[in-house]
Amino acid sequence: MQKILGYMRRAIRTYDMIQDGDKIAVCLSGGKDSITLLKGLKQLETYFDKNFKIIAISVNPRFFIF
């Protein structure tokens, strides 16, 4: 997870993705990518140099397999 957090911090700083006071919604489908993103942002929320809030939104994609 530390390696992923390093990539996230670098991308956030390089592309100036988060500003002070931002509210970030993460859409959760239950897959490993959205859960990893949520967990990483939640960890960054505690010690990142910008103040931001995370909110999780649960989504049911309703895939039907016949």
Beta strands, then each sheet from edge to edge (+ up, - down):
strand 1: 22-28
strand 2: 52-58
sheet 1: 1+ 2+
end
